Structures are given as C-alpha cells and as structure tokens.
Amino acid sequence: MLVPYTIEQDEAGVWCARARLRPGVGARGVGDTPDAALADLRAEFALLVAEGDTRLELM
C-alpha cells in the first residue's frame, strides 16, 4: 500500500514532510531542503514499519 505524504516549509524556513500511516500513527521528517525532509521522513517511516511489521511505502 502506498502512503501519501505532504511537504511544507514552516515560518522559520525549515521543510517538514509528514505521512499518516493510520489513525493516530504518523511519521515526520525535517530538513533544510524538501529532499532532506523527505529523506528524514523515509528514515522515520522505515523505523515505524520495522517496529510494526507493516508493509507500506511512501508515494
């Protein structure tokens, strides 16, 4: 299953990537660029998948 994500820049200029895996469970990544935020999100997402034995992929 593919998981949609969003990337936005906050007021301080930091890029934030977010994905909701299921109600109450999500992952967040931050970085100086959109690519860095997405890489951080992917790393966080991988930890959640490993812990929950869930087979999901970011879109």
N, C-alpha and C positions, 0 to 999 in steps of 0.2 A: 504494500500500500504506500502511496506517495503522500507526504505530509507537506501542505503549503506553508510558506513562511513569509514574513514581511521584513523589510529593511527600511529603517528610518534614521534620520540624523536628528539628534537632540539639540537643545539650545546651546550647549557647550561645544558642539561640533563633533561629538562622538557618534559613531554609527552603531546602531543597535539592530540585531537580527533576532527575530522571535518566531517560534513554532509551537503550536499547541498539539500535543500528542493525543490527548483525550481530556475530557473534563477534569480539571484540577491538576493536570500534569503538563508541563511545558518546558521548553528549553530556551535559553537566551545566550546570545553571543555579542560581544562588543569589540570595537576596533577603531583605528584611525581612518580606515577606508571601508567601503562596502565589502570588498573582498576579504579583508581581515575580520570583519564582523561575521561574515558567513563562515569562514574557516573556524572561528571560535565557536559558533553555533554548531557546526558539524562535530567538533570535538566533544562538546557537551552532550549533544544528541547521541553520539556513539556510547558515551558512558551510561546514559539512561537506557539505551537499547540493551547493552550488555547486562545491566542490573536487572532489567525486567524480562529478558529473553524475548523481546518484541521484534518482529521483522517489519520495520518501517524504513522508508527512505525519504529524504527531503526532495521536494520537487525541483 
